[in-house]
């Protein structure tokens, strides 16, 4: 009897998660992302000089709440692929960004997740070269990069983003991203 209840419960959870899934395909050329509440830019195309596959445990702090998720991140020239799942291994979303097209699949209601475009911007700010980032920044915005820190300042010299890096497996990888404009912090551990 207990085994039948467990089986029924497992089937209901699977059906619930499957019923919530949806997908979309959008052109990034029309997708605006916000650097801060009053300043948006069009999501740029991504270019990366290397090929990189990472498994991460990301912990986000926003409005005094902390959430963790497991992220599989693949970067390759003009391609970003992200798969996110809960720490209990339930698929949450999958995103592919290639040649300016965003393919997204949600396995939970979209309202429970951050904007895909904003996530892509955060990844680009962590991995893209300074010269490429500077091309899509509004006039007066500045990027300051050192060996272990990248800072994005607005036209009033207010700090918007601060990204901290550590050298891991021959790559300089982001370990903490702080967004002062929207008040969130992402801490990244590599698995």
Buried (B, 14 or more C-beta within 10 A) or exposed (E): EEEEEEEEEEEEEEEEBEEEBEEEEBEBEEBEBBBBEEBBBBBBBBEBEEEBEBEBBBBBBBEEEEEEBBBBBBBBEEBBBBBBBBEEEBBBBBBBBBEBEBBBBBBBEEEEBBEBBBBBBBBBBBBBEEEBBEEBBEEEBEBEBEEEEBBBBBEEEEBBBBBBBEEEEEEBBBBBBBBBBBEBBBBBEBE
